[in-house]
Amino acid sequence: MALLFALNGRKIELSDVDPSMTLLEFLRCHTDLKGTKLGCGEGGCGACVVVASRYDASTDSVEDVSINSCLALLGSLHLRAVTTIEGLGSSKNSAPRCPAKVSGISRVPVWFCTPGMCMSLYGGLKNQQRRVSVDGGKYESGALEQSIQGSLCRCTGYRPIVDVCKSFGSSVDVEDLGLNIFWKDRKDGRMELLPCYDPGDDPKFPEFLKQEIIQRQSAIDSTGTSAMIEHEKWICATSSGHAFGLLKHFQTRSKTSKEVKIVVGNTSAGVYRDWDHSVFIDISRIPELHVVEARSDGIEFGAAVSIAKLIDFLDENFKKAGSGIAKHLRKVASPHVRNAGSVGGNLIMAQKFGFDSDIATVFLGFGATLKLLVSPDKQVIQSMEEFLEGGGGVDDYPSSLLTMIFLPLRSHEAAEFKTYRASPRL
Ligand SMILES: Cc1cc2nc3c(=O)[nH]c(=O)nc-3n(C[C@H](O)[C@H](O)[C@H](O)COP(=O)(O)OP(=O)(O)OC[C@H]3O[C@@H](n4cnc5c(N)ncnc54)[C@H](O)[C@@H]3O)c2cc1C
């Protein structure tokens, strides 16, 4: 089955492409869309940011999130819609107004990192639309400022970029923005001409892809077949048991364990630059690994749940008990990495590669427990200590799959749980 996705509303169907190619490489080397840039190639600078959208046929809803295209692999975009800077229109005529506002307010001299900045901002606007009902197109400028956390500005400086964020905000005095300065310079520089933003003008999830997803879903329901791409290098697991079987199969066949990679968001490639794998087992579409459940004694969630999703869930369901954790999780990486990166992937990095993980540290303090599938019919439950030490766990079970994580939140409700993040000053 070919790889199918939408790019700025256009249908892209690829049967002879390597699904482990990054989206950025595909955009820059196989299309004429050159707005998305390669900066650090590690998910750290934001020059490569695009917005990826997913349609959920069961709820008829679309979720749009910003991601780093330098880390996202093509295989993971199957049946998704991708919007690049070109999809937002030009600085003169753009529907979501991010390019127009960025160009007008900040008057950036350089358009290298600016496309990524615009896409980050657009991702932030979509995120706010999802989280709160936005009143009359007014946004929390503070939250928009956070959406550009993962985008570095090398030339102009952040002040005018922050002004752009503020210009979308509800409680902002235009006098604060320095708008007058730039706007008056223009021939048509009347304040009321400042482009305003109407989410109704945003790019829509393409109808052809919606129909495709609905049809494929009903085929799965009636025949039990998979709607996933079939490629020797990229296999989409449909259940934890399936993923475990695949892992076992390829590990026995491979000479080194590095040849096979379980993948969710692939953001660990930004940390370890480990691109060289012969087979990818994609576990990002396994429904049970995305379950998030509020229990009376805490929260249980699947290993493929993204860091951003966990923050949203804690905010909505555990305002008091979970606020300390959510606050700390917001300090992890950038919104783009948090949107794509899973909690399970982060913990496995800590366990397998000794990564200095914030999440592992905080979960250790909270007394989290983990479920690992160690054989087709055997599941073990480990404390964070056991998991991180590998004692009696993953080392003994080299093909194990992290499936669920439990955070005992209720017991901490009364307690003051505070976390601090210390970084070395280089
Ligand atoms: C720029 C940048 C900044 C970052 N900053 C921080 C930070 O400040 N603090 C912090 O704590 N982290 C940070 N991270 C790490 C980030 O949180 C992780 O990269 C992310 O959570 C990994 O999730 P993923 O889904 O992308 O994992 P992937 O890259 O898909 O996988 C990571 C590893 O886990 C394995 N794996 C994944 N899921 C499973 C599973 N269920 N069972 C078994 N094996 C599995 C994979 O085979 C792979 O070896 C940063 C990362 C980047 C790129």
The ligand as a MOL file (V3000), in Angstrom:
LIG
                    3D

  0  0  0     0  0            999 V3000
M  V30 BEGIN CTAB
M  V30 COUNTS 53 58 0 0 0
M  V30 BEGIN ATOM
M  V30 1 C 15.6660 19.3120 20.7400 0
M  V30 2 C 15.2640 18.3620 21.8430 0
M  V30 3 C 15.1970 18.8180 23.1400 0
M  V30 4 C 14.8490 17.9480 24.1680 0
M  V30 5 N 14.7880 18.4340 25.4510 0
M  V30 6 C 14.4360 17.6050 26.4530 0
M  V30 7 C 14.3590 18.0880 27.7840 0
M  V30 8 O 14.5560 19.2680 28.0380 0
M  V30 9 N 14.0490 17.2000 28.7840 0
M  V30 10 C 13.7840 15.8760 28.5210 0
M  V30 11 O 13.4960 15.1240 29.4280 0
M  V30 12 N 13.8040 15.4130 27.2530 0
M  V30 13 C 14.1430 16.2230 26.2160 0
M  V30 14 N 14.1900 15.7500 24.9320 0
M  V30 15 C 13.8900 14.3290 24.6870 0
M  V30 16 C 12.4710 14.1270 24.1720 0
M  V30 17 O 11.5780 14.2650 25.2340 0
M  V30 18 C 12.4290 12.7270 23.5590 0
M  V30 19 O 13.1980 12.7940 22.3670 0
M  V30 20 C 11.0390 12.2360 23.2330 0
M  V30 21 O 10.1970 12.1930 24.3460 0
M  V30 22 C 11.1540 10.8170 22.6610 0
M  V30 23 O 9.8760 10.4120 22.2250 0
M  V30 24 P 9.6700 9.8410 20.7500 0
M  V30 25 O 8.2810 9.3730 20.6580 0
M  V30 26 O 10.0980 10.8150 19.7180 0
M  V30 27 O 10.6930 8.6180 20.7830 0
M  V30 28 P 11.3900 7.8930 19.5730 0
M  V30 29 O 12.5240 8.7190 19.0720 0
M  V30 30 O 10.4010 7.4240 18.5840 0
M  V30 31 O 11.9850 6.6410 20.3930 0
M  V30 32 C 12.9700 6.8420 21.4050 0
M  V30 33 C 13.5940 5.4870 21.8060 0
M  V30 34 O 12.6580 4.7170 22.5500 0
M  V30 35 C 12.3410 3.4880 21.8860 0
M  V30 36 N 10.9050 3.3420 22.1540 0
M  V30 37 C 9.9500 4.2810 21.9440 0
M  V30 38 N 8.7790 3.8540 22.4560 0
M  V30 39 C 9.0020 2.6130 22.9660 0
M  V30 40 C 8.1760 1.6660 23.6540 0
M  V30 41 N 6.8900 1.9200 23.9040 0
M  V30 42 N 8.7180 0.5040 24.0510 0
M  V30 43 C 10.0330 0.2370 23.8130 0
M  V30 44 N 10.8790 1.0940 23.1860 0
M  V30 45 C 10.3590 2.2710 22.7760 0
M  V30 46 C 12.7640 3.6870 20.4600 0
M  V30 47 O 13.1320 2.4920 19.8370 0
M  V30 48 C 13.9580 4.6070 20.6220 0
M  V30 49 O 15.1210 3.8750 20.9680 0
M  V30 50 C 14.5400 16.5920 23.8860 0
M  V30 51 C 14.5850 16.1400 22.5620 0
M  V30 52 C 14.9560 17.0040 21.5490 0
M  V30 53 C 14.9970 16.5060 20.1180 0
M  V30 END ATOM
M  V30 BEGIN BOND
M  V30 1 1 1 2
M  V30 2 1 2 3
M  V30 3 2 2 52
M  V30 4 2 3 4
M  V30 5 1 4 5
M  V30 6 1 4 50
M  V30 7 2 5 6
M  V30 8 1 6 7
M  V30 9 1 6 13
M  V30 10 2 7 8
M  V30 11 1 7 9
M  V30 12 1 9 10
M  V30 13 2 10 11
M  V30 14 1 10 12
M  V30 15 2 12 13
M  V30 16 1 13 14
M  V30 17 1 14 15
M  V30 18 1 14 50
M  V30 19 1 15 16
M  V30 20 1 16 17
M  V30 21 1 16 18
M  V30 22 1 18 19
M  V30 23 1 18 20
M  V30 24 1 20 21
M  V30 25 1 20 22
M  V30 26 1 22 23
M  V30 27 1 23 24
M  V30 28 2 24 25
M  V30 29 1 24 26
M  V30 30 1 24 27
M  V30 31 1 27 28
M  V30 32 2 28 29
M  V30 33 1 28 30
M  V30 34 1 28 31
M  V30 35 1 31 32
M  V30 36 1 32 33
M  V30 37 1 33 34
M  V30 38 1 33 48
M  V30 39 1 34 35
M  V30 40 1 35 36
M  V30 41 1 35 46
M  V30 42 1 36 37
M  V30 43 1 36 45
M  V30 44 2 37 38
M  V30 45 1 38 39
M  V30 46 1 39 40
M  V30 47 2 39 45
M  V30 48 1 40 41
M  V30 49 2 40 42
M  V30 50 1 42 43
M  V30 51 2 43 44
M  V30 52 1 44 45
M  V30 53 1 46 47
M  V30 54 1 46 48
M  V30 55 1 48 49
M  V30 56 2 50 51
M  V30 57 1 51 52
M  V30 58 1 52 53
M  V30 END BOND
M  V30 END CTAB
M  END
